[in-house]
């Protein structure tokens, strides 16, 4: 399927719109907001998992791949959603969590009951000794990545929560089950698939991590990864052009991604990579804070653009998702320059080579929640790390500050539709507390303001749909040594587009030959071009070469 003119909008369904007064977002709530999404101009809605789950990890602990959690609605509700979205030119993308299942899944229950067929669906190993796990790998949610089952005198692997047992992809029956699940949802009208941490499915070996870390070098981008993805693609899609696939790639490499998402690779249409979202990690550790390393950010963005381009492979472009803090609070200035920095981040991303993803609320500038007490947090990763960091000697205040900057709950607070109670998300207490910012930052206010972040996103989306240079043009880095500005050219034949972005609260000067260009979009009134010019705080300028 052609992807170069598409825009994907991510919905975290628990937090989008409650329609039945239970504080939990649902399918009918999404149906009620489709006109809003059509106005924005998106092509796909990507839904985080809505299937049956104990919700230990907000649906990424799947207990039944083929049935909706009743809190979201029914299959009939979903069929209506597919139909109504299609009327508005919108397709559906589903999240497929195939690295692991919930321990509440029937497969795992039958494994625990001793059924050899299902025990072989998971990864079991003998310990090194009594009470000692097979290796020293750490779960991404803290603690050992292994859980002991006395009945078998064996340990099962869980790279994530203890209730998320890793599937054994060396088992062809597991691979067939996953292809069958994809085909089941295709039969229900789903045309897009996002594969969760899909590059972890091929484990390389099970030795100790010499750095006493999480062992990722032994299970990331493993030796059978490309073979498994090609098989899944063949068995799920074949020659069907009506699909779009994206893989979430954890700690991956460009070398692997050019194979995952190369034009003729038969694996995936595009990939998510996260390197650019670690530039404020001290020593690459999520829970250690440091200011954004802007030069590293520029280098990573440009390198992935250029290297993927050289291999004719395709990027998924994003600042935000359900696992990341809000970009406007992280890389922008959500107080003094809320509107300017929100627009700048949008332009910097949307004019690049790849398919842009908009995460719910990003399009009007939703911010981090800044909760002040651990009782306000729901995310298992956040509550686990709170205890871990306290045990490491950090004060309660220090840990809460880290969570205010890093917690996944920052992205998961309810959608802010208006200034009514709970931001118009629900008329009862939501599953997760709303951010206080909803009183000012909401959809209703954005739609009333012609200069809002929302309408800026709408213009960017329209440009991608209408301008071949944005869809197809080469990415060429500019001002690579500038310490405050990220700039690049998109070039297609005689067409040239330049995107210039000041990432800071201070004015800065640039020098570029711009006499033949004219501004087509900016986040300041009365912007003007010159070969030597001063950029205002968070100023963004998109300019095209004048036509003769």
Protein Blocks (a to p, Z undefined) as FASTA:
>chain_A
ZZklcccddddfklmocckonopacfklmmmmmmmmmmnopabdcdddfbdcehlngoia
cfbfkbccfklocfklmmmmmmmmmmnopacdddddfkbccfkbmklmmmmnopaklmmm
pccdddfbehiafblcdcfkgpjfbdcdfklopacddfbafklccddfkbmklmmmmmmm
mmmmmmnopabdcdehkllmpcfblcdcfklpnolmmmgoifklmmmmmmmmmmmnmmaf
bbcdddddehiafklmmmmmgmklopafbdcdfklmmmmcghhiaklccdddfklmmmmm
mmmmmmmmmnopacdddfbdfkbccfklmmmcfklmmmmmmmmmmmmmmmmgcdddddeh
klnopacfkiabfklpmblklmmmmmmmmmnopafklmmmmmmmmomklmmgccdfblce
hhlmaccdcfbdcdfklmmncfklmmmmmkbmklmmmmmmmmmmmmmklmmmccddehkl
bckbccddddehjbccdddddfbfbdcdddddfklgccfbdcbehiacdfbdcddehiac
ddddddZZ
